């Protein structure tokens, strides 16, 4: 015993050993409980993240920079949203995709939504991102087309999907059907340089950008310069989805608007984010496109995502007058109000 003590060895009784073992056992159990709690908590957090799919109306590009930005900067994530962006294209109809349940919400042109509603599709508008439609009239500079009246008796290239929009735009600018001729043609600068087309009804981010890259001088007639205010890219869904998911749509609209506000305030960064979405996109080109879009996004008060009922009513009235609608529609039923709080960044 003395030898043991003098050598510094500690001798414990049986009771002390049992107490130590009990403590160690309790520590292990407690540790397991904490770990399980963390796992369950993480699973619970992941489970509360709402998933939603958004059908784009065209290929990935700066036209949708606000949504890419909302993903990259975490605006959707902070709202506990997992948003899937589905790329569009020439053979993809966003309205059909949403109505058939292949996407929860979509982006489309108001003209298409009014036509769909008139044909019985249960679509409703959630918000309008482009306060003005982005189409302009582009022509070779040597043709000297500088104002709407110069388009009279001219040949205009109008994509078949934009026929009604072009008609509405020209009506607002004082030109009636029969005072010009429209044809469909590929969107190629070569046709503008050498073809028999006088002017192109084109996205501001399309032919003007292509012409500049090809060193082709052009004139651009901006409808907004002549007090033409027709809404552009609009977020929509079905009546059923809107009624069933008010809180989800509230969060989505808020985060999407925040993404767009950030994008128009940080064009270079948003263009770089856009270019990362798909191979082949060039940051400089996307920045040029996005800069042309910025004036379309903010309304006169500097807000993002607003709906002008009068503009939609005017479109409905004119489309009814020219026989484009199968049946009259109520603008109040077309627009679904989603109260949101837009956060500034």
C-alpha positions, 0 to 999 in steps of 0.5 A: 500500500505504501509503495502504491501511495509513494509512487503516485498511483490512485486507488479507487474503490468499487463504488467510485468505479461504478459512479465513473462508469455511470457518468460516462454512460450518461455523457454518451447518452446525452451526446447521442440525444444532442446529435439526434436532435441536431439531425431531426432539426436539420431535417425539419428545416429542410422540410420547411423549404418550399419548392416551386418551379418557374417556367421561363418564356425563352432561353437563359439570358439577361431577360431573366437576370433578376431570378438568377440574382435572387438565387445566387444572392440567397434572396429565395433561400432566405424566404425558405424557397427552392426555386427551379428555373425551367428554360424556355424556347421556341417550342415551349409555351409557358401558358401550356406548361403551367396549365398542364401542371408541368410548372407551378408558375411561368413568365409570359407576355400579357397578350398571351395571357389575355388570349389564354384567359379568353379561351378558358384557361384558368390563368391569373397574373401575379405581377408584371416585371417589365412595366413596358414591353421591350419591343422597338422598331429597328431599321437601317439608318440609311432608310431614315425611319425616325418616327412612327409616321415613317413606318407607314407603307413600309414592310415590317418584320414581325414574328408570328408570335408578336403579331397582336402585340405589334398591332397594339403598339402600332395602333397606339402610335397612330397606324392602323392595319392596312397602312403597313405590311408585315412579314415573318423572317429569321432574326438575322442581321444579314437580312437587315443589311441586304434584305427588303425589310424596312424595319424590325419589330424586335426586342431591344436586347436582340436586333439592336445588340446584333446590329451594333456587334455587326457594325451596322448603323441603325435607327430605333423608334421607341414606342415609349417615346410616344406615350405607348405603355404596354406591359411586358414580361409578367409572372402568372399561375393558375387560379387553383395554385394561387388560391392554395398557396397564398403564403408561398406566392407572397414569399416568392414575389417578395424575393423575386422583386428583391432579386430584380431590384438588386440586378438593376442596381448592380448590372455588371454583377448581375450580368456575370451571374447570368453568364454563369447560368449557361455555357456560351453566355458572355458577360459583356454581351449580357451586360449590354442586354441588361442595360437595355432592360433596366428602364423597363423594370422600374416604374415611375416611382422606382418600384419593381413588380407593379400592375397597371390595371388600366393598361391591361383593360386597354389591351383587352378593349383593343383585342376585343374590338379587333376580334382577337378574343373568343369571349370578353374577360374581366380584368379583375378576374385576370389579376390576382393580388399578391400583397408583398413587402419588397426588401431593399438591399 
